[in-house]
């Protein structure tokens, strides 16, 4: 399922990252890699705030839909 549909507070594992090569590289530089654990902290007005590798990152809902967990 896409990360944008994950419940807040639930720990998920990244299965695959879709989208263009440029988008995948950007997400990889932020720590979004297959096999990594990710937790949705909150969803606020079109943004998804996640905890990944001991850091909090805010990404757009559109970008979150490209990350499959």
C-alpha positions, 0 to 999 in steps of 0.5 A: 500500500502507498505510504500516504494510506498508512496509519499514524504511529504504525511502523512500516517497512519500505517495499518499493519506491516508484516514480521517475529516476530523479524522484527516487534518487531524491528520496534515497538521499533522504533515507527512503530505501527499500527495507528501511523502517518508516513511521508516519507521525502525522498528516497535515494539510497535504503533507506527511510527516514521517520518522525515518532513520532517527530523523523527521521528514515532511514530504508531500502526499503525492511523493508519499504515494510513490513509496510503497510499504 
